[in-house]
Amino acid sequence: MTGRTIQVPPACELTLGAVCVDKSRPGRTVWRMVADERFANPAGIVQGGFISALADSAMGSAAVTAALAAGRRVVASNAEMKTSYLAPVPVGTVLTATATVVRAGRRVAFAEADVVDPTGQSVARASSTYLYTERG
């Protein structure tokens, strides 16, 4: 994967309104977004896919920071992901996702994320495996 530019921030994060608020430690990132009405189901609760997308952004970027700390420039592609939803999220809630790389190898990284509301209550937990592809 050489000579290809990467859009930062990517369109998916612009759509979500997701912002990285901390990436100071390799293998750990913190992201925040407001769960607005565009993401609500008919009952006014945020649809889970949008919460998963926030967790994916956090975990994927954590996987990239872990590789950067090892002196590697990579793209991290999600190979599989599991999300458990723990509480309903009303429209307007500010969500914070904290992701940590549990283990990173040469080709694969495993990460976990906790998504919380402003009171600190966990609303979702996610885990994912990312495949690394070297960048030029």
TIMI-551107 format. One record per residue (C-alpha): residue number from 1; x negated, y negated, z; residue in one letter. Coordinates in steps of 0.02 Angstrom, whole numbers, always signed. Each point is the difference from the previous one (the first is absolute). Layout:
<recs>
 seq     px     py     pz type
 NUM      X      Y      Z    a
...
</recs>
This chain:
<recs>
 seq     px     py     pz type
   1     +0     +0     +0    m
   2   -118   -135    -61    t
   3    +31   -169    -77    g
   4   +179     -6    +61    r
   5    +60   -149   +102    t
   6   +110    +21   +151    i
   7   +137   -126    +40    q
   8    -14    -66   +177    v
   9   +126    -12    +75    p
  10    +89   +132   -102    p
  11   +176    -30    -66    a
  12    +75   +128   +120    c
  13    -64    -97   +152    e
  14    +61   -164    -74    l
  15   +173    +77    -23    t
  16     +2    +64   +179    l
  17    -73   -159    +71    g
  18   -128   +110    +87    a
  19   -156    -87    +62    v
  20   -159    +73    +72    c
  21    -30    -89   +165    v
  22   -153    +98    +60    d
  23   -133   +105    -85    k
  24   -144    -43   +115    s
  25    -37   +182    +48    r
  26    -43   +127   -136    p
  27   +134   +134    -13    g
  28   +134   -106    +85    r
  29   +118   -131    -71    t
  30   +151    -94    +65    v
  31   +138    -58   -118    w
  32   +157   -103    +28    r
  33   +161    -31    -96    m
  34   +175    -67    +29    v
  35   +133   +130    -38    a
  36   +112   -114   -102    d
  37   +175    +29    -68    e
  38    -65    +62   -169    r
  39    -56   +159    +89    f
  40   +164    +37    +91    a
  41   +119   +145    -25    n
  42   +189    -35     +2    p
  43     +1    +10   +192    a
  44   -127   -141    +14    g
  45   -142   +113    +54    i
  46   -166     -2    -94    v
  47    -16   +147   -121    q
  48   -141   +115    +53    g
  49    -96     -7   -164    g
  50    -47   -180    +34    f
  51    -66    +44   +172    i
  52   -100   +141    -79    s
  53    -70   -120   -130    a
  54    -64   -113   +140    l
  55    -82   +150    +86    a
  56    -75    +56   -167    d
  57    -78   -172    -29    s
  58    -75     +3   +174    a
  59    -66   +178    -10    m
  60    -67    -18   -178    g
  61    -95   -157    +42    s
  62    -67    +80   +159    a
  63    -66   +144   -107    a
  64    -86   -126   -115    v
  65    -81    -92   +147    t
  66    -67   +165    +67    a
  67    -82    +36   -168    a
  68    -70   -177    -11    l
  69    -81    +22   +170    a
  70    -88   +153    -72    a
  71    -65   -106   -145    g
  72   +125    +65   -127    r
  73   +115    -95   -118    r
  74   +155   +106    -26    v
  75   +183     +1    -46    v
  76   +107    +99   +122    a
  77   +147    +90    -80    s
  78   +139    +72   +108    n
  79     +7   +190    -23    a
  80   +139    +31   +126    e
  81    +88    -95   +137    m
  82   +119    +39   +142    k
  83   +102   -129    +94    t
  84   +105    +29   +156    s
  85   +128   -136    +35    y
  86    +22    -27   +187    l
  87   +123   -147    +12    a
  88   +111   -102   -116    p
  89    -73   -164    -62    v
  90   +124   -145    -17    p
  91    -22   -128   -138    v
  92   -114   -141    +53    g
  93   -113   +105   +110    t
  94   -186    -37    -10    v
  95    -89   +166    -19    l
  96   -182    +33    +41    t
  97    -90   +154    -66    a
  98   -165    +51    +78    t
  99    -93   +132    -98    a
 100   -152   +101    +49    t
 101   -106   +122    -99    v
 102     -8   +160   +100    v
 103   -133    +77   -111    r
 104    -83    -51   -163    a
 105   -105   +113   -108    g
 106    -79    -19   -171    r
 107   +160    +35   -100    r
 108   +142    -14   +126    v
 109    +55   -108   +147    a
 110   +138    +39   +125    f
 111    +88   -148    +80    a
 112   +142    -36   +121    e
 113   +106   -155    +28    a
 114   +117    -61   +135    d
 115   +132   -127    -51    v
 116    +70   -105   +143    v
 117   +129   -137    +24    d
 118    -38   -164    +92    p
 119    +32    +83   +170    t
 120   -133   +131    -37    g
 121   +128   +140    -22    q
 122    -55   +128   -130    s
 123   +125     +5   -143    v
 124   -100   +120   -110    a
 125   -156   +109     +0    r
 126    -86    +52   -161    a
 127   -145   +107    -55    s
 128    -80    +17   -169    s
 129   -142    +77    -99    t
 130    -93   -114   -121    y
 131   -111    +56   -143    l
 132   -153   -106    -34    y
 133    -52    -50   -175    t
 134   -164    -93    -19    e
 135     +4   -176    -73    r
 136   -138    -71   -107    g
</recs>
